[in-house]
Amino acid sequence: MNPDIIKERQNATFDVEKLTYILDGGLEKTKRRREIESMVFSDPDFKEEDPNFLSRSERYDQAVRKSAQMILKLREYGIADPEEIYCYKTCVNPDRPGPLDLHLAMFMPTLLNQATQEQMDRFFMPTWNLEIIGTYAQTEMGHGTHLRGLETTATYDPATQEFVLNSPTISSIKWWPGGLGKTSNHAIVLAQLYTQGNCHGLHAFIVPIRDMNTHVPLPGIVVGDIGPKFGFNEVDNGFLKLENVRIPRENMLMKYAKVEPDGTYVKPPSAKLTYGTMVFIRSLIVGESARALSKSCTIAIRYSSVRHQSEIRPGEPEPQILDYQTQQYKLFPLLATAYAFSFVGQYMKETYHRISGDINDGDFSELPELHALSAGLKAFTTWTTNSGIEVCRMSCGGHGYSRSSALPDIYVEFTPTCTYEGENTVMMLQTARYLVKSYRQAKAGQQLSGIVSYLNEAKQHRVQPQPVAARPTVVDINDLASLVEVYKQRAAILVELAAKSIQQEMQNRKSQEDAWNNSAIDLVRASDAHCHYVVVKLFTDKLGEIGDIAIHSVLSTLALLYALHGITTNSGDFLQAGLLNVPQVHQVSARIKELLSQLRPNAVALVDAFDHHDKKLNSVLGRYDGNVYEHMFEWARRSPLNATEVHESFHKYLKPLRSKL
Amino acid sequence: MNPDIIKERQNATFDVEKLTYILDGGLEKTKRRREIESMVFSDPDFKEEDPNFLSRSERYDQAVRKSAQMILKLREYGIADPEEIYYPDGSLCDCKAMGLHFVMFLPTLYSQCDPQQSKKWLPLIIGTYAQTEMGHGTHLRGLETTATYDPATQEFVLNSPTISSIKWWPGGLGKTSNHAIVLAQLYTQGNCHGLHAFIVPIRDMNTHVPLPGIVVGDIGPKFGFNEVDNGFLKLENVRIPRENMLMKYAKVEPDGTYVKPPSAKLTYGTMVFIRSLIVGESARALSKSCTIAIRYSSVRHQSEIRPGEPEPQILDYQTQQYKLFPLLATAYAFSFVGQYMKETYHRISGDINDGDFSELPELHALSAGLKAFTTWTTNSGIEVCRMSCGGHGYSRSSALPDIYVEFTPTCTYEGENTVMMLQTARYLVKSYRQAKAGQQLSGIVSYLNEAKQHRVQPQPVAARPTVVDINDLASLVEVYKQRAAILVELAAKSIQQEMQNRKSQEDAWNNSAIDLVRASDAHCHYVVVKLFTDKLGEIGDIAIHSVLSTLALLYALHGITTNSGDFLQAGLLNVPQVHQVSARIKELLSQLRPNAVALVDAFDHHDKKLNSVLGRYDGNVYEHMFEWARRSPLNATEVHESFHKYLKPLRSKL
């Protein structure tokens, strides 16, 4: 164990283990998580070659092998709880996506939700036993976010009682679905349904794409891998071109909408049913943000505690780089953010489970708020995390750029969350739509409830550009409740500003749609402020649940840092709205510096509490024992370029060059 | 040609070709650049397989092949001007495998060898420059490698005494080079004389096998730089003749007597030069990213603004414009700043050769700060461009992942950015103190002369009369200048206050580092706004002047909204003005919309240099994306072997 890091741990003022329980949601959960981790990490069947040393094809191959093993083991150990499966999976392919992910996370659940009993009888057992390997093909080359724009067609032919599927244009080729390229033999294809001459919009069809026995693509099917990406090397994201592919009528998922044998279309009872899954996935992504950011902070902070560089005082030994104020200023606000997002992730999960109970009982009343919240928070947390990972990476200097740091991998595996499952700007605008609607309702005299209830007060204050000093400020920058209030007012004011911008555009004879587009910058800004308020509030609320005094104290410091740091980086908003005055903004800057020093002795302990197993981190910089350099050297020597002392290119190109010069 | 993109080009209000000349520095330069480009792109010897489809070893192999070809061709065509060599290096063939050979090894040899040494070393050698160690980067004094002089044999004995002292990162060190210039602490006659440079043979000239005492290899895969064999080097009692120390300046006599170099500033110049170049790199990387994102946004249709109408080009969304146009403006700003830095460097390096170092400190401070300022901005800007392309930006076919991973090391190498910002801050605080002490400053920091006049006091914003015209660039330059002056003063006062609290000067500095970085940032921001504005004065063409003015205004106003707190706090702008700025930015976005594609066309990035299916000049994105994907190595067989190995056998077990 590195002596620096031992000392760091001795300096901690709280019990790390207890904080881990809080993050996991209880001692029992921590225990079970560790059980599963040790089950996987001690299993020789899951031993792997470092993917960084493999070609893409070898990486895919290794991932298929391990995923197949995983399915066997899950059955063997009888692990069936979705959360435990998820935990197991993230150990098998340590936080990397795998080729069977969509089979498990999309194909099977979609069957369960949308297949009729008869379809379940036909498809479920083969799917369960991996005779059918499926994926979910929605996105097309030319169409993502906007579902109505999808071009794939499924035309019903009553003569044969079949659907005929087609990709009518190049832009309609299905593009991106995970596991589609090489792994799957079936796909749930989303297509525009045509019957009796009418289009009835998007519906889901089960389409066999490869022969069950030989795995060769079926006639009319053009399928393959979409090529290398930034990351996701283990996944065969694929393309699918359908050329007059015929499937039986019974392959349309018909639990809700139906096509009768004669081609008569029967509408589904409610459009809200599919809505739930989307909300669920976006809520999960909030938790993913917390995980990615906490891993990055773990690596950067541990490394910063063992790395010595330059000098603060001349003549003294090189200090730990964590002692530099600039390094603390890069990392500690991100550490605070990782905690904030962890608690927000917990909240979203709990809320989802609560509401999904209601939904099953047919009560959709809380869904719109959760939908709006999950959209905005998905965007807010992923954007913040995305840039935060890179700050962590660069805070490790050059070594962060090596794949051995794991930070490049964390980044490339995480960054798609900003554009998939709803592109972030679109997500922010969805939340904004809800906020503006709520604002208008409040203005019209309706009493709002839930998280947007602060818009009720919108009637009272007027947003007027006014001298900052003219507004009396009663904010206590050391009091979290007071800061929550300030964030709330900022959100209220920015929602009002956006709403007024729309109004003004419409007064200038713009249509409602153009007015919306011309106010989009303000709308995103309002959503962002709303989400920021929610995060500060939820973090503060969480503190109320913490009984342990030492932990309460350190988490309060983090929460305060999170809130104050958000104020400095958005000080213009708070000043413009007259919520803070200039001396207060200066006090905030000064207070942040104090908080950095205050957190310094607990920094390593705070990342230890995330309890990321070394094998999951897979980072030479982030090792628990801090023995960075030895392992970096050992790792480098295994680099494939070192397999031979002299690379063949010397004999092929460099040596012959001499005689020619 | 995609019809959308044809229409875009028809809407342009200016002559794209003329703007290209301005960016290149004149018609002649554009012509020559294009000549070289077509020379390379039409040369079958430089044909390559898309590196994205190759393994790391194959990528390295291909790069070595092309580098070797390049050296032959440069001789053949008699290309010797460094700038012309650089075109190929930066563009045509990713000759990074031997980049350090050209950029660091040869120049160091030229500048630090005596003539006899040059004659001996220049042929046959492939060299690299080994400075950074596993445990030591920025802080040169911390380097641990030792070179101990042994007068008995007239040799230096080189050693890597600890694991953290292993040389780490030098490009071309792992597999390519047979020599390295090794920076090591020189010990002779029992004394350490600090860092000096030594030429160390590391591989046999004939067999290329590592020499005794040399442990050398590749440091393993990285985020990018796949073509480069960044290497490690462990020295175990390696003996080299005394003459292998580079002795143009410092010397060790045969008896071990150390002779000091005449000036420490001599090596300083290269560093400044490289940092100035990086500013230009920022402009190039950002302009490429903008080219890809803006062209793609003009052919991509998605969602709806008005119900029932066809899906609009995504470039018509205000949010998309707000992501991309400020970055486009930034790319132009950095291009002009890059030009300025290059010119200034050439001007000053003439003085340096004449022994006049007077302007070096300012250029040094400026190049450090601007290196950090432009690379940070560009670094996040590339990613904004990538994500503005939605999912497709994540595909390697977009080229944006590559642009990012190849660019991002600029933030940490050649001086880590935060360290760079603090170096600039040191110069600013020093200048501020000089001004306060009554000295009259000249040059770019002369605005600190005014520091005496205004007091930085937290005061009601409304109390300060503001005469800023947010539509007038000169007025905005002034505002940026005052912001910089105020933030420098704030940082200086923070140090002072810490010292009043009985902190040592060094601790006071560290405890004010956040403020110091902020001050440097504001200083650089001011310089960029100023240089962009100055450049407008040189533009004769009315149409181009008009569109560049719009860009400059957008750049300046966007910087104000993103830092509005600073301007409000300092009382430089009032709240209504900040609202006006936001409104004005929206107008500027609409104003730029018709010229957006033409403005990226003017950067004149050849399709083969962009190598992006999304950024193609003809806009035919989808056909080429499909064609590219089909060449993916995973598609070499219809059925991947893993099906037979794992998936099919699994069935019988379930």
Interface residues (C-beta under 8 A of the other chain):
Chain A: N52 F53 S55 R56 S57 Y60 D61 V64 R65 A68 I71 L72 R75 W128 N129 L130 E131 I133 T139 M141 G142 H143 G144 T145 H146 G149 I170 S171 I173 W176 G181 K182 T183 T214 H215 V216 P217 G224 D225 I226 G227 P228 K229 F230 G231 F232 D236 F239 R307 H308 Q309 S310 E311 I312 R313 P314 E318 D323 Y324 Q325 T326 Q327 Y329 K330 N386 S387 E390 M394 G397 G398 G400 Y401 S402 R403 S404 P408 V412 T415 P416 C418 T419 Y420 E423 N424 T425 V426 L429 P465 Q466 P467 V468 A469 A470 S511 E513 D514 W516 N517 N518 S519 A520 I521 D522 V524 T568 N570 S571 G572 D573 F574 L575 Q576 G578 N581 V582 P583 V585 H586 S589 I592 K593 Y629 E630 M632 F633 W635 A636 R637 R638 S639 P640 L641 N642 E645 V646 H647 E648 S649 F650 H651 K652 Y653 L654 K655 P656 L657 R658 K660 L661
Chain B: N52 F53 S55 R56 S57 Y60 D61 V64 R65 S67 A68 I71 L72 R75 P123 L124 I126 T132 M134 G135 H136 G137 T138 H139 G142 I163 S164 I166 W169 G174 K175 T176 R203 T207 H208 V209 P210 G217 D218 I219 G220 P221 K222 F223 G224 F225 D229 F232 R300 H301 Q302 S303 E304 I305 R306 P307 E311 D316 Y317 Q318 T319 Q320 Y322 K323 N379 S380 E383 M387 G390 G391 G393 Y394 S395 R396 S397 P401 V405 T408 P409 C411 T412 Y413 E416 N417 T418 V419 L422 P458 Q459 P460 V461 A462 A463 S504 E506 D507 W509 N510 N511 S512 A513 I514 D515 V517 T561 N563 S564 G565 D566 F567 L568 Q569 G571 N574 V575 P576 V578 H579 S582 I585 K586 Y622 E623 M625 F626 W628 A629 R630 R631 S632 P633 L634 N635 E638 V639 H640 E641 S642 F643 K645 Y646 L647 K648 L650 R651 K653 L654
